[in-house]
Amino acid sequence: MARIMVVDDEPDILFLTGIMLKKRGYEIIEASSGEECLDKLKKEKPDLILLDILGVGGDKILEKIKNDEKFKSIPVVMFTVVKEEKIGSMFECAGYDAYIEKPFERDKMLATVQSLLAPEKAAAQELAD
């Protein structure tokens, strides 16, 4: 199953998100800061990253991920309390792949993850519904 890195500075969010994803069979890599995220990326390559903005540093972390040849193909989902309208202007050049606003709905988060990890399967499921 796919490996997902969850990056959030709130331990409760990190824990609960990890539990939700593990129940769906995903392997979880946790990071509680942007620096930890970048360090772990050097050792473990996830299939997807859920990235909290982490204050003012999230944009820099996203930029470093997307500007690195080894990591730029990894889908990044912005995972934050910031409204989507503001996200667009803050990160328009950084290249995030999707956005989930906190507090999030479990099903929406799981659907977003699935659509990025297996877009063909997600599209077929959408047509079946």
N, C-alpha and C positions, 0 to 999 in steps of 0.2 A: 504494500500500500504506500501511498505518497507520504513524504516527509514535509511537515509544515513547521516553519519557525514562527513562534508567537513572540512579539517584542512589545512589552508593556511594562511601565514602571509601577503599576498598581498590582501588588501580589495577588489580591483576590481575583482580579480580572484575568491575570495570567493563569491562575489555577483553574478557574471555572471554564475559561475558553479551552484550556488543555483537556479538561475532562470531557467536554462536549465533543471535541474532535477525536479523542481517543476512543470514545464510544462508537464512533463511525469507522474505526479501524485505522485512523491516521497515526503516524509516528510523529511525536511532538519534540521540537527543540525549543527550549525556553531561553529567553534573554530579557533581562530587566532594565537594560540601558542600550543606547545606540552603540556605545563602545563594545559592549558584550556581544551585540549582534554582529558587528564587523569582525570581532575576534573569532566567533563561532563559525562565521562564513568561511574563514580560512581553513577550518578543519572539517566542516560538514556542509554539504551542499543540499539545501532543502529544495523541494519542488515548488514551494510557494512561501511567501513571507506575509504575515499579518503584522503591520507596523503601526504602532501608536505614534502619534506625532512627537510625544515626549518633550513637550515644551517647545522651545525654539530650535532644538536640534534635529527634529524629525526630517526637516527638509534637507539638511546636510547629509543625513544618513541615506535618505532616498537617492540623493544625487550621487553619492559615492557608490551605491549599489548599481545604479543604472549607467555609470560611467566606467565601470570595471568590466572588461571583456569576459571574465570568468563568471560574473554574476548577472549581467544585464538582461539575460533571457529569462531570469526567474521572475514570475509574476509577483507584483507587490500590491497588496490591498491596504489602503490607508484605513486605519481603525481608530476613530477619534470622536471626541465630543464637538469638534469644530463643525459647523454647518457646511454642507457640500458647496454652497455658493462661494464661501470663503476659501474652501480647499482649492477650487479651480484656479483662482487667481494666485494663491500661494504656491501651488505646485504645478502650474500649467506646463512648465518646461521640464519638469523632473521625470515625467513618464510613469506615474502610478497607473496600475491596470484596473483597479476598482476601488470603491469607497464604501465603507460601512460606518454609519453613524452610531455612536454610543449614546444611550443604552441601545443595544441591538436586539433584534428578534433572532432567536436561535435558528429558525428555519431559513430566514433570509441570509444569515451568515453562512450556513451550511450550503445553501444553493449557490451563493457567490463563489465559495471555495470550489465546489464541484464544477461549476461552469468554467473556471480557469484551469482546473487540473485535467478535465476531460470535456472540452467544449463540444465535441461531436455527440457524446453521450448525453450531455445536458440539453442540447438542441433536440435530440430525439425524444427525450423525456418530456420536454415542453410541448412538442407536437402531440404526444400521446395524451397529455392532460387536456 
